[in-house]
């Protein structure tokens, strides 16, 4: 992915695309939010890469951009995380939030499945004892 969409957006608004300010990237995200996270995130990554490749500060890291991405992506912090740690989750980059959220959901499903299987086995044993004792 390239930064062309961001570059054009900056040109139209007379903003500097390179090096970019975090507030400019956040404003871009808010303005093009209707594209969805799937199209915006690769552009944000490209902006980040362009800056870090050239030895510049990453304008997408933290603060303004994280808040704009969080609002757009709306990834919920895992239920298993303590409340005081959930703010730290929202400070993580979107791709890590999505990864952690997916893994937590998979783990929750596996735990529920195991609990249901254990309950079914207990019920089988209980029914077997009742029929043997009757």
C-alpha positions as CSV (number, residue, x, y, z in Angstrom):
1,X,0.0,0.0,0.0
2,X,1.2,3.5,-0.7
3,X,0.6,6.8,0.9
4,X,-1.0,8.3,-2.2
5,X,-4.4,8.7,-0.7
6,X,-2.9,10.5,2.3
7,X,-0.6,12.6,0.1
8,X,-3.6,13.7,-2.1
9,X,-5.7,14.5,1.0
10,X,-2.9,16.6,2.4
11,X,-2.5,18.4,-0.9
12,X,-6.2,19.3,-1.0
13,X,-6.0,20.7,2.6
14,X,-2.6,22.3,2.2
15,X,-1.2,20.1,4.9
16,X,2.3,18.7,4.9
17,X,2.3,15.0,4.2
18,X,6.0,14.4,4.8
19,X,7.0,14.7,7.5
20,X,3.5,14.5,8.8
21,X,2.1,15.6,12.1
22,X,0.2,13.2,14.3
23,X,-2.8,15.5,14.2
24,X,-2.8,15.6,10.4
25,X,-2.9,11.8,10.3
26,X,-5.7,11.7,12.8
27,X,-7.7,14.2,10.9
28,X,-7.1,12.2,7.7
29,X,-8.5,9.1,9.4
30,X,-11.5,10.9,10.7
31,X,-12.2,12.4,7.2
32,X,-12.0,9.1,5.4
33,X,-13.6,6.9,8.1
34,X,-16.3,5.9,5.7
35,X,-13.7,3.8,3.9
36,X,-13.5,1.5,6.9
37,X,-10.6,0.2,8.9
38,X,-9.7,-2.4,6.2
39,X,-8.7,0.3,3.7
40,X,-7.4,2.9,6.1
41,X,-5.1,0.7,8.2
42,X,-2.8,-0.2,5.3
43,X,-2.4,3.5,4.5
44,X,-1.6,4.3,8.2
45,X,1.0,1.5,8.1
46,X,2.5,3.0,4.9
47,X,2.7,6.4,6.5
48,X,4.5,4.9,9.4
49,X,6.9,2.9,7.3
50,X,7.7,6.0,5.1
51,X,8.7,8.0,8.2
52,X,10.7,5.3,10.0
53,X,12.5,4.3,6.8
54,X,13.7,7.8,6.5
55,X,14.8,8.1,10.2
56,X,11.9,10.3,11.1
57,X,9.5,10.1,14.1
58,X,6.5,7.9,13.4
59,X,3.5,10.2,13.4
60,X,1.1,7.2,13.7
61,X,2.5,6.0,17.0
62,X,0.2,6.7,19.9
63,X,-2.0,9.6,21.0
64,X,-4.0,11.3,18.3
65,X,-3.8,8.5,15.7
66,X,-4.5,5.7,18.2
67,X,-7.6,7.5,19.4
68,X,-8.8,8.0,15.8
69,X,-8.1,4.4,14.9
70,X,-9.8,3.1,18.1
71,X,-12.9,5.2,17.3
72,X,-13.0,3.8,13.8
73,X,-12.1,0.1,14.5
74,X,-14.1,-0.2,17.8
75,X,-12.1,-3.2,19.0
76,X,-13.3,-4.1,22.5
77,X,-10.8,-4.9,25.1
78,X,-10.9,-8.5,26.2
79,X,-13.4,-9.2,28.9
80,X,-10.8,-11.2,30.9
81,X,-8.6,-8.1,31.3
82,X,-8.9,-6.2,34.5
83,X,-10.5,-2.8,34.2
84,X,-7.3,-0.9,35.1
85,X,-5.5,-2.7,32.2
86,X,-8.1,-2.0,29.5
87,X,-6.8,1.5,28.9
88,X,-3.4,0.0,28.1
89,X,-5.1,-2.2,25.5
90,X,-6.5,0.9,23.8
91,X,-3.0,2.3,23.6
92,X,-1.8,-0.6,21.6
93,X,-1.6,-0.4,17.8
94,X,-4.7,-1.5,16.0
95,X,-3.1,-4.7,14.5
96,X,-2.1,-5.8,18.0
97,X,-5.5,-5.0,19.4
98,X,-7.1,-7.1,16.6
99,X,-4.7,-10.0,17.2
100,X,-5.2,-10.1,20.9
101,X,-9.0,-9.8,20.6
102,X,-9.1,-12.7,18.1
103,X,-7.0,-14.9,20.3
104,X,-9.0,-14.1,23.4
105,X,-12.2,-14.9,21.5
106,X,-10.8,-18.2,20.3
107,X,-9.6,-19.0,23.9
108,X,-13.1,-18.1,25.3
109,X,-14.7,-20.5,22.7
110,X,-12.3,-23.3,23.6
111,X,-13.0,-22.8,27.3
112,X,-16.8,-22.8,26.8
113,X,-16.6,-25.9,24.6
114,X,-14.5,-27.7,27.2
115,X,-16.9,-26.7,29.9
116,X,-19.9,-27.9,27.9
117,X,-18.2,-31.2,27.2
118,X,-17.4,-31.7,30.8
119,X,-21.0,-30.9,31.8
120,X,-22.2,-33.4,29.2
121,X,-19.9,-36.1,30.6
122,X,-21.1,-35.4,34.2
123,X,-24.7,-35.7,33.0
124,X,-24.0,-39.0,31.2
125,X,-22.4,-40.4,34.4
126,X,-25.2,-39.1,36.5
127,X,-27.8,-40.7,34.2
128,X,-25.9,-43.9,34.1
129,X,-25.8,-44.1,38.0
130,X,-29.5,-43.4,38.1
131,X,-30.4,-46.1,35.6
132,X,-28.1,-48.6,37.4
133,X,-29.6,-47.8,40.8
134,X,-33.2,-48.0,39.7
